[in-house]
């Protein structure tokens, strides 16, 4: 599998270390079979994928969003699915959670909808539990770690 990536912060050295080929956003969208989104929600990423970006994608391409719902335009994605300009979408993030029973997403063609499962991995849980135990032990020893300061 040829893995390509785009980010405004992805330099050639970092891309090589990750084992990916850096490409432009346009090239990523026009050539990829599957586009997965891995970004934090910020003013820079809201609407990152909209009507224009979806139109660049191949009609058999898949868009997967496990980041945050506002990264993809809420009206543009279902429109692309209903018109057939996009092959399919998989989402585990939604503007309203849990997904209402009358949500138009429930009738959207070629979609896989899940309830926020993207973080559920053995590696993630290992970190969660290891850090929680470390926090408890450090607190009990009178040396708390990862303190929050207002």
N, C-alpha and C positions, 0 to 999 in steps of 0.2 A: 504494500500500500504506500502510495506517495502522499505524505502528510505535508500540507502547506499551511502557513499561518500568516495572519496580518494583525498588526497592532501599531499604533502610533509610537509605541515604546519598544518595539522588537527590532533590535539591531542584528546584523549578520552573525556576530559572535555568539550572542545569546541564542539565536535561532539554531546555530550549529550545535551548541551545547544541549539544546532540547531535542535535537534530532529531527528538526523540521526545516522546510525550505521557506524562506521569507518571500512573500509576494505582495503586490499591491492589493488593496481592498477590491478593486474592480476585477483583477485576475482571480482572486479567491472566489468571488461570487459567480463569475462567468464560467469557471472551469470545474468547480467542485461538484462531486456527486452528493456529498453531505456537508452541510455547514453547521458546525456546532458553536454555540456562543458561550464564552467563558470570560465574562467581564463583571466588574463591580458596578453597581448602580451609582451613577454620578450625573451631574448635569451634562458631562461630555458623552455619556453613553445612552441617555434617554433618546429614544427614536433612532438609534444607531442603524436599525434595519426598518426602512419604510417602503413606500410604493416604488421609489426609484431603484432601491437596492433589490427588492423582490423581482422587479422587471428584468434585472440583469441575470438573475439565476436561470438555470436551465429548467425547462418544463418537467423534467423527470428528477430534479434535485429535491433533497430533503433538508428542511431547516429544523434544528433541534435547539430549543432554548431551555436551559436549566439554570440560567443566571437570575434574572429578574424580569417580570412581565413588561415593564415600560421600555426595555431595551428594544422591543419590537413594536411597531405601530399597531395598536389594537384593532384598527379598522382595515388596515392594508393587508394584514396576513390572511384573515378569513376571506377577503375579496379575492386575493390571489388563489386561494384554494378553491373557491366556488367557480372562478373563471377557468381554472385549469392551467394557469400560468406557472404554478408551482406543484411539484409532484406530491408533496406531503409535508406534514409538520408533526413534531413531537414536543409536547410542552409539559413541564411539571411546575410551572409558575403561571399564575393567572392574576389579572387585575383585581378580582374579587375572590377571596379564598375563605371558606371552601367554595368551590364552583357551584353557583346556584342551579337548581334543577331546571330553571327556564333559560339558562345561558345559551346563546346562539352557538357556543363552542360545542355543545353536545350534539349538534346536527352538522357540524362542519365536516366536509368530506376529507378522506385521507389524513386523518389525525389520530395520534395516540396521546391521550390526556391522562396524566397521573398526578397524584396529590403530593407534590414536593418530595420526591424520592431521590433526587440527584446526589444528595450528600450521604446516603446510606451505603457505606462501604466498610469492609473490615478495617482498612487503613484509617478511615476517619474515626471509627469507634475506638480503635486502639489509642489514637491521640486523645480523644475526649476522656476516656477512662484513666489513662496514664496521667494526664494533666490534672484531672479532678483529684486523684489520689495524691499527687504531688502537692497540690494546694492544701489538702487536709493535713498531710504530714508536716508541711512547713508551718502551717498555722498552729498545730499542736506543739511544735517545737519553739513557738514564739518568734518565728522568722517568716511571716507571711510573704508570699510572692504574688506577682501580677496584681498589685494593688490598683484600685481605681481611685483617681483623684479628681475631685470636682473642679 
